[in-house]
Amino acid sequence: QKAEPSASIYLSKLPCREKDLTAVIHSLFESYGTIRKIHLYRNKETGELKGDALVVYELDKSVISGDNFVQSICQQVSVSVHVRQ
């Protein structure tokens, strides 16, 4: 069975104290496409959220490349860069 095409977006520096982080991520990113899965990374020992997530999108068969899809999202989402000195 052939896997369905997908594209993934990695998120970091998420608020770990948010009660329903999956729902918040879904509401913020669903406008970019059909979300197949949201994976929240957790500490293996404590089970606490690490503040990172992976959003996996289904790709429409008309989309040639996942790279184009991801680039499209990156052009629309604000990116913050924090530098420690």
HUDALIN-V225387 format. One record per backbone hydrogen bond with DSSP energy under -0.5 kcal/mol. CO is the residue of the C=O (numbers start at 0). NH is the residue of the N-H. Records with the same first field share a line. If there is no record, write none. Layout:
CO=NH / NH
This chain:
4=58
6=56
8=54
10=52
13=15
14=17
17=20
19=23
20=24
21=25
22=26
23=27
24=28
25=29
28=31
29=32
32=34
33=35 / 57
36=55
37=39
38=40 / 53
40=49 / 50
42=46
47=42
50=13
51=40
52=10
53=38 / 55
54=8 / 56
55=35 / 36
56=6
59=62
61=63
64=68
65=69
66=70
67=71
68=72
69=73
70=74
71=75
72=75 / 76
79=81
80=82
81=83
